[in-house]
Amino acid sequence: MTLRRSSGQAYAEVIGDPIAHSKSPLIHGFWLDALGIDAAYRATQVAADGLADYFTSRETDSDWVGCNITIPHKETALAFVEDRGDVRSSIRAINTVFRDGEAIVGTNTDAAGFYAPIADLNLAGQSVAVIGAGGAARAILFALSRMGVGRVTLLNRNPLKGAALLAHFGLNGDALKLEAPIPPAALLVNASSLGMTGQPPLAIDLAPLPDDAVVYDIVYAPLETPLLAAARARDLDTVDGLDMLIGQAALAFELFFGAAPPRERDDALRELLTS
Ligand code: NAP
């Protein structure tokens, strides 16, 4: 591979279709400004049939330091990258691609982004309930399998899909219909699109949860989902979707730009993202 001579500023980008809604340019732009790094981060629309051309053009562009990947490319992009962490046989989806010398490497930072806000909870052997069985749920189940949690109850409109995921990640538990009552879990995670702007609300009864349960909603638009509002009304501890979003971006930022983002400025970043 011959790299094109650098024509200017280093840059990373987020690719997807559609892409205008992505908050990644705001997050990475905030950190680049805060650290005074002379680089850019932009959003680039790439259609499904344009993915191969995209990687061909970026591979030889020495200004390009990597990209984040969103819908619909998270799985198909695996074909164009080195898969050092064997994501293909675990989460099966990548959200970050970075350059490492001659190599273009793919990875998934969603699992670690999910884990970071709950790292201090002692969930070993504890029961967990997860709603949803899509791409984000795969990253979350991967993280839960590494955390040594106890039984996992997975609620989804298609329980067969949920059962297959539990088996894939070697988790013990039950796959139930979405309408089933939730168990008395130590952690409840909404990993579905329910509650997101434009989607139906997530209608579940939190009564079975113990008083020290934590409710984690990965949906970040809106930030205060009806699920989180119900959890707060019951005085339960909550984690919102921006925590995971900022966490997964922080790991990608370091891979792109070689510097840790200024996490002590998270409050200002959250304000920017919600204004
Ligand atoms: P996805 O792969 O499309 O999966 C969506 C999940 O929601 C599936 O399990 C799907 O059920 C379920 N679902 C969708 N519409 C439903 C409906 N009307 N009734 C019942 N279930 C429904 O999407 P994803 O990538 O996993 O993302 C899910 C959510 O997480 C989105 O809101 C996304 O913005 C958010 N997210 C947040 C972060 C973060 O960093 N905070 C990261 C990734 C994703 P089926 O399995 O039956 O299709």
Boltz pocket constraint, residues with backbone or C-beta under 6 A from the ligand:
constraints:
  - pocket:
      binder: B
      contacts: [[A, 110], [A, 113], [A, 131], [A, 132], [A, 133], [A, 134], [A, 135], [A, 136], [A, 137], [A, 156], [A, 157], [A, 158], [A, 161], [A, 178], [A, 190], [A, 191], [A, 192], [A, 193], [A, 194], [A, 196], [A, 199], [A, 200], [A, 217], [A, 218], [A, 219], [A, 220], [A, 240], [A, 241], [A, 242], [A, 244], [A, 245], [A, 246], [A, 248]]
      max_distance: 6.0
